[in-house]
Amino acid sequence: MYTLKFLLSHPNPPTKVDIVDSSPVPFGLIRTGVAPDHGEVKNVLNDFTQVFESAPTVAPGTEVRFIGGVKVGPKSSVSLSDLETHYDAIVLCHGAGLSNELELPAYKPDGSSVPCPPVLRVRDAVEWYNAASWADEPGFRVARERIGGTDPLNITVIGGGNVSLDLARVVAKGGVGSLADSEVRDAEIEEMEDWKVGGIGLYNRRGVYQTAFTTKEFRDIYKMAKAGKARLRVDEEDVERSENKESLEELEGSRPMSRLVKLIKQVAEDKEVKDGKGTEIAVRYLRSPKEIYTDESGNIVSVRFELQALAGGKGWQRAVGTGEFEDVKTDVLVSSMGYKASPVDYRLPFDGGRYDHIRGHVEGKVFAAGWCKRGPKGIVGTNIVDAKETVGMLYESTEGVGSEGDFVDFLDEKGIEYCSWEDWKRVDEVEMDEGRRREGQGRSKIKEEQDIWRVAKGWEV
């Protein structure tokens, strides 16, 4: 959508821009990835809608179309070559859809090794409570039924970025019935209330001064804890072990990180938020997972971490093992170790989970923007500068390039169904209907893809 914005505002805008999406509805991660209780972030949908619908005014003569529900890729009905035939330029904005996997050695009580038990990918949980049509229940219920009784559920998350904090916050809110004003559907809220989560531990391999999450995300959880809706813990010992000369030098000149470290230290010293009520969210530092221990049936019961120390100079400190270990009781193990992209065509230059490019130009007619261009980092607003750079490079690199035929005609000839912007507006109208939403709910999503298609096409559900 940011790429579209800069194409439309260019002094020489295109005559036609099509947004081709594998989902039948637009907006990608804003719809299925941004935390459902962060309404202020989700409101960017209104800005994106304005970009799309103001095209005739901003760029008279430019036709803009949404073509949803059309998958492009090696095993799809539409290939990158098909796009290259029908367009002068293609900008890949498909993000980074693959999770970095966690594989650890696992052992039964008798010491015999077993295959690594299922590890929940954080994206599966995030997509589930965001009502993504392809998302299945993430397995917490199974763990709850397995341990039974009144024992609390213990969740261990490997990785301490913003997505990990989102998961912890949403699950903790779900446990105390504080998601009424979010986009989470009633069915998911009711299930979270049944999980009875006692603790969620977020484990970081490096120290406080290398924290990956942002101040805003952490402050949101701090406010929850201050309001008595969760417990929040950072160990002062972890803060002390994180502080060395190199870390202090890294902090110099970085106001955002200085504010974050100050807040983390404040939380570490705040006894009130450690001793409150609700689910405990513990942010742990300088710990690296090494082994999993299971019961006789192969279910996870604990994870062994090795305590780490920092080594190396300013800006390139790494975590090294100390030979000291601790075991953490675990019922559900979650991997939140970042994402990587998968190329839409294997002939494109691709390395390290993203496309090789020069200022967004991949090769020939192909460009990229967003996570598939720069890797999975940054917030929503980071894509603004990123898209602007790519659009600038597109206009430098597309002289003399030609295309033939209309892509929609091609889809019609092949019998490929798609959703238009008008189709999406029908879905949007139903999801925003006040009779469907509970009080305070921003949007009541239609989850099942077949139902989305039926509403989009004006059929009864």
GIDAJO-V590070 format. One line per field, one symbol per residue. ss: DSSP state (h for helix, s for strand, l for the rest). phi: phi as a letter, one per 40 degrees, with the letter a starting at -180 (. if undefined). A space follows every 10 residues. Layout:
ss->???
phi->???
This chain:
ss->lhhhhhhhll lllllsssss sllllllhhh hhllllllhh hhlhhhhhhh hhhlhhhhll llssssssll lslllllslh hhhhhhllls sslllllssl llllssslll llssllllls shhhhhhhhl lllllllllh hhhhhhhlll llssssssll lhhhhhhhhh hhhhhlllll lllllhhhhh hhhhhlssss sssllllhhh llllhhhhhh hhhhhhllll sssslhhhhh hhllhhhhhh hlllhhhhhh hhhhhhhhhl hhhhllllls ssssllssss ssssllllls ssssssssss sllllllsss sssssssssl lsssslllss llllllllls sllssllsll sssllsssll hhhhllllll lhhhhhhhhh hhhhhhhlll llllllhhhh hhhhllllsl hhhhhhhhhh hlllllllll llllllllhh hhhhhhllll l
phi->.ccddccccc dbcccabbbb bcccbcgfcc cbbcdccbdc ccccdccccc dcccdcccbd gccbbbbcgb cbidbbcbbc cccccbbcab bcbcgbcbcc cbbbcbbcdc gccbddcdbc cccccccccc fcccccdcgc cccccccffb cccbbbbchb cccccddccc cccccbgbbc cbcccdcccc cccccfccab bbbbcbcdcb dccbcdcccd cccdcccgba bbbbcdcccc cccbcccccc ccgbcdcccc cccccccccc ccccbcbgcc bbbbbfabcb abbbcccgcc babcbbcbbc bhcdgbcbcb cbgbbabbca bbbbcbbgba cbccacccca aggaccabfg ccafcbbaag cccbgcagbd cdcccdcccc cccdccbbcg cbaagbcccc ccccgccabc cccccccdcc cccccccccg ccabcccccc cccccdcgcc b
